Amino acid sequence: MAPVMSRRRLLTAGGVLALGPILAACGGGESADNESGGAGGERWSFKDDRGRTVTLDKAPETLVAFVSTAAALYDYGVECDGVFGPTRPVDGKPNPQAGDMDVSKLTSLGTEWGQFNVEKYAALQPDLLISNMFPAPDLWYVPQESRKKIEALAPSVGIGVARTSLLDPLKRTAELAEALGADLDAKKAADGRARFDKAVETLRKAAAANKGLKVMAITGDAEQFYVAVPDSYCDLNYFKDLGVEFVEGKKSDEWGFWEFLSWENTDKYHADLIMVDNRSSAMSAEQLAAKSTWRQLPAVKAGQTVPWAMEERYSYAGYAPVLERLADAVRKAKKLSA
């Protein structure tokens, strides 16, 4: 496969604009501040959530990112050339993790956990690799067994999304987008932020109006049922700050994201509203319905479930509809008998 040469692009409502002198001049070297450079050969740098600073002779042009991270950057007008992670359609619809991107136009390095085609990655001649971290320092969906080969091809940036508030990765992703040339004051970005801020208040009011409603976030596979530990997930953590009352799963392993239960024990906790993992790797509604213990849960019988976008793209535009959907579900849900 011949090397794919490409320039990083900034998208606008009117089409595609090549990166020009919109990046501010900067100095080089290690710094706690994010610096960027573009025209005239100015240096570019960005300090990520591992405390590592990437410094390049010029702004990176060929970007490769985890699909949700790429989708968040796309919301700010920054386009990636390659992606890795789930991109296949779900129930005939675009994968929710891809946001508004047309993934058919991007080079996919792999769609399943453990898949990362190093040869394809090398052919892109990448300038920068970007991913989330659950938690730091490992980059999400970058296989450990090929990590050294991958790291040798281009520097990387990691955005922390675990054990913090949702506001942190939202802020950090916006900062990265800006360093890559995005205008955070552009209409699309500003509209996304305004919608997010309005949705925050909508959820806060819904939670206050239905105080005492118990919410549980879950996923499952053929063998086990998993109840989320809210403080480990930045979105659930933030929803708690807004007044949503969660069932608190107990940490079952050193990672601390889930309590593992057998399907016979799905009724360990009472929940009035259940948030269900909507990733393509999670059990579908049909697969969950095949589990009799799932069907017998009060919230399921009452139809009080809502999709949980646990790997939503970390942009304000991406999370605004997530908050709106949860607010609507919280507002409509009724307290149920155990």
Secondary structure, DSSP 8 states (H G I E B T S, - for coil): --------EEEETTEEEE--TTS-----S--SS-B---GGG--EEEE-TTS-EEEESS---SEEEEHHHHHHHHHTTEE-SEEES--S-BTTB--GGGTT--GGGSEES-SSTT---HHHHHHT--SEEEEEESSTTS-TT--GGGHHHHHHHS-EEEEE-BSS-THHHHHHHHHHHHHTT--TTSHHHHHHHHHHHHHHHHHHHHHHHTTT-EEEEEEE-SSEEEEE-GGGBHHHHHHHHTT-EE------STT-SEEEEEGGGTTSS--SEEEEE-STTS--HHHHHT-HHHHTSHHHHTT-EEEE-TT--SSHHHHHHHHHHHHHHHHH------
